[in-house]
Amino acid sequence: MDRIEAGLPAAIADAKPEHWLRAAEGIMTTDTLPKAFSRQCRSRAPPSPSPASARAPA
């Protein structure tokens, strides 16, 4: 678990749309080929506030 935790900042910093194949390969278990699927959509509604920004200051 320590190794996973230590690698998270670098993994998050490297998370880019063009690296989808790396991510698919990274989660392969018994698969022989990486699998990927994506979908994009647009919404006319304004973004909802995140839970952190919706909280009142302490």
C-alpha positions as CSV (number, residue, x, y, z in Angstrom):
1,M,0.0,0.0,0.0
2,D,2.9,2.4,0.7
3,R,4.2,2.0,-2.8
4,I,0.8,2.8,-4.3
5,E,0.4,5.8,-2.1
6,A,3.8,7.1,-2.9
7,G,3.1,6.8,-6.6
8,L,-0.2,8.6,-6.6
9,P,1.0,12.2,-7.0
10,A,3.0,11.2,-10.1
11,A,0.2,9.2,-11.6
12,I,-2.3,12.0,-11.1
13,A,0.1,14.6,-12.6
14,D,0.5,12.3,-15.6
15,A,-3.2,11.7,-16.1
16,K,-3.9,13.1,-19.5
17,P,-6.4,12.1,-22.2
18,E,-3.6,11.1,-24.6
19,H,-2.3,8.5,-22.0
20,W,-5.5,6.4,-22.0
21,L,-3.7,3.4,-23.4
22,R,-1.1,3.5,-20.5
23,A,-4.0,3.5,-18.0
24,A,-5.8,0.7,-19.8
25,E,-2.6,-1.4,-19.7
26,G,-2.0,-0.6,-16.1
27,I,-5.3,-2.1,-14.9
28,M,-5.1,-5.3,-17.0
29,T,-5.3,-8.5,-14.9
30,T,-6.1,-11.6,-16.9
31,D,-7.0,-9.6,-20.1
32,T,-4.8,-10.2,-23.1
33,L,-5.6,-6.9,-24.7
34,P,-6.2,-3.5,-23.0
35,K,-9.8,-2.4,-23.2
36,A,-11.0,1.2,-23.5
37,F,-14.2,3.0,-24.0
38,S,-15.0,6.7,-23.8
39,R,-17.9,9.0,-24.2
40,Q,-18.1,12.8,-24.2
41,C,-21.2,14.9,-23.6
42,R,-22.0,18.5,-23.2
43,S,-24.4,20.0,-20.8
44,R,-26.1,23.4,-21.0
45,A,-26.6,23.5,-17.3
46,P,-24.1,25.4,-15.2
47,P,-21.6,23.2,-13.2
48,S,-22.8,22.2,-9.8
49,P,-20.6,23.4,-6.9
50,S,-18.3,20.7,-5.5
51,P,-19.1,19.5,-2.0
52,A,-16.0,21.2,-0.6
53,S,-17.0,24.6,-2.0
54,A,-20.6,24.2,-0.9
55,R,-19.6,23.9,2.8
56,A,-19.7,27.0,5.0
57,P,-16.3,28.1,6.3
58,A,-15.5,26.7,9.8
